[in-house]
């Protein structure tokens, strides 16, 4: 079955007479009949600054990373490719881009010999990994750059720039409480990747396990969803709601430019659902079915590249009604999950601005949103409730802008999602 776009609206009808908001879930279901497994290409970029000699629960961070990286190497298949970069206040290309074979002693010895010393220049490490990928064929591969760090870096501006420009998604792990959480989260957003808070010794292995599961289940790469909105309709927010929760940046449409697009990135076998919140601005004049936007998905499906599918099914029925009909329950669940991410974003913006009043209000909204989607009460206690106490004690909203509770919140909400089709079994 070819890759498809499935469109489902929150409201089957909205009033024709006045402006209204609506939501549409766009599910991308990739073709999973392609038999050839793509090559996996991983760049391991590991912080070896002096602080990595510190401990998490009586185990050295550098030793935990060594064990987890070794497990990754052992689970790659022959024919996959990997490079190993160490960064402190200088960069070491310990293993250049190498195709994995039966004899992996060189890779394993390089990991075994990692030592912690010096400062932190993460951008140099990422740039070195990107250069290594130039030597590898891109069209038939699933590519990830995996970065682990436990501290602040001295080249933040370069890190932001590299994340915005990269063609290779970044999977970023922050170990302990001292790393720059805002930096890693923004890099993950720009680079179509993830940022994970690693606060327990066993979580290092969990992070690397997630890396392997992600690359091995990826079937679509470099996906871009283009949307051409018709007059009277404009997008307000766009979220990914399955299999992970995050928001997308996009260029707003204007009266003269109705086109926008989002960088979707990689899609795994289970597919992806995107929730578009859009506004009907009124003025249609009569009841009828109207097209909201045309959709086009450009993507690669290794070993194929340059594929495209289109859909004209993003429509809405404008009706002579004064109220709204019942909301589609599945889309309602997606809306509730997206509300968590929106509340979290607004909270962090208020915290960074130092606005105690707004931050307190958004904490309350976030807690209500988390409770609505059935989040673990312990998770709420460890994040929102802890942040509320920190805010009260400090009297300054910036105290929670990058606290350990905030790191746990931003990492954990990413996973607060429904299965792509709640009614469908495995």
Secondary structure, 3 states (H helix, E strand, C coil): CCCEEEEEECCCEEECCCCEEEEEEEEEECCCCCCCCCEEEEEEEEECCHHHHCEECCEEHHHHHHHHHHHHHHHCCCCCEEEEEEECCCEEEEEEEEECCCCCHHHHHHHHCCCCCCCCCHHHHHHHHHHHHCCCCCCCEEEEEEEEECCCCCCHHHHHHHHHHCCCEEEEEEECCCCCHHHHHHHHHHCCCEEEEECCHHHHHHHHHHHHHHHHHEEEEEEEEEEEECCCEEEEEEEEEECCCEECCCCCCCCCCCEEEEEEEEEECCCEEEEEEEEECCCCCCCEEEEEEEEEEEEEECCEEEEEEEEEEEEEEEECCCCCCCCCHHHHHHHHHHHHHHHHHHHHHHHHCCCHHHHHHHHHHHHHHHHHCCCCHHHHHHHHHHHHHHHHHHCCHHHHCCCHHHHHHHHHHCCCCCCCCCCCCC
